[in-house]
Amino acid sequence: MKILIADDETMIGSLFKMILSAEYSASSIDVVVNGAEAVDAFRAGNYDILLLDLHMPVKDGYQACLEIQEICRQEKREMPFVIFCTGFGIAKKIQEITADKTHFALLHKPVTCDKIINTFKAIK
């Protein structure tokens, strides 16, 4: 499994990577600090799961997701599962997109280790 984490708070990105590495030691996990870097990383590699912070500078997680969906459409690639994560209120567009539980999930910060792991287990 290949995972991409995008969070502008480097400590949170590192913590998420540590939690997921402990549970999924055979997985490849990359961490970037904004949505623009997430899009660039996605173009360069194939990820199974994206964990995107919704509020980041340069490009937020929702914008990154939309661009990644377009890349998948253009290149006929399968869209990875996307987990949005936020410590803020949820916009209606995010509520609508995450209603599709087969392709999206939503985590509210602060998030526990168990919640992260259980969300990933529900995917795979």
N, C-alpha and C positions, 0 to 999 in steps of 0.2 A: 504494500500500500504506500502511495506517495501522497504526502500531505503538505499543503502550503498554508502558513499562518501569516496574516497581515494585521499588524497592530502597531500604532504609532507609539505606544508606551512599550519601550524595549524590555522593561522588566516583565510585563505581562506576556509579551511574545515569548520570552525566554522561559517563563513559568509554564505556559501552555505547552511549549516544546518538551520541557522536562517531564511534565505529567504524561504526555502522550508517548514519549520515548520509553518511559518506565512500563507502560501498558503494552505498547506495540514496538518492541525492541528491533524487530526486523524491518520496520518501516523507515522510509526516507522522509525526513521532515525539514522543510526549509522555512525560514522566517524572514519577512520583509517588513518595512516600516510604513508603507502607505499603499494605497490602491494602484497608483501608477506602477510601482515596483511589482505589485501582484500581477498586473496584466503582462508586464514584460517577462516575469518568471513563467507565467502560464504559456506564453508564446514559445518559450524556449524548452519547456518540459511538459510532460503529461502528468497531471495530478488527478488523484481519485477523489480527494476531499479538499475543499477550501474552507478555512476558518477566517472570516473577514470581519474586522471591527467595522462598525457602521460609521463612526465619526473619526475620520483621519484627515490630516491636511493633504494637499495636492490633489487627491482623489479619494472619495469615501468608498466604503465597501459596496454600497449599492451601485454606484457608478462603475466600479471595477467589475462587478458581477454582470452588468449589462454589456460591457465591452467583451468580457470573456464569453458570454452567450453568443455575441456576434462572431467572434473568432471561431467558435465551435460550429456555428451555422455555415460560415464561409468555407471552413476547412473540412467540413463534414466529420468533425470530431464529436465524441460523446461529451455532453456537459457533465462536469463532476458535481457531486453533491456539495451544496454550499451551506455552511453554518454561519449565520450572522451572529455577532456578539456586540452588545452595547450596554452602557451604563446609563443611557438616556431614554427618554420616552420614545415610543415606536410610532413612526409615521404610518399613515394608512397604506401607502404603497408597500411598505415592508410587511405589514399585517397581511395584505393580500397575497404577496408572493410567498410568504412562509406558510400560508394555508395549504400549499402543496407539500405535504409531508414526505412525498416520495423523492423530492429533489432538494428540499430546503428545511432548515431548522433554525431556531432562534434561541440564543442563550442571553440571559440578563446578568450583567455584572453587578455586584461581585458574584462570581460563579465558583462553585465548589469543585474539587477534583472529581468527586463521584458524578456530578452532573455532566461534566465534560466527557468522562469515560462512558457513562450511560448513553449519552447522545451519540457517541461514536459507535457503540455496540448496537444501537438501534439501526444504524446505517448498514453495517457489514455483518 
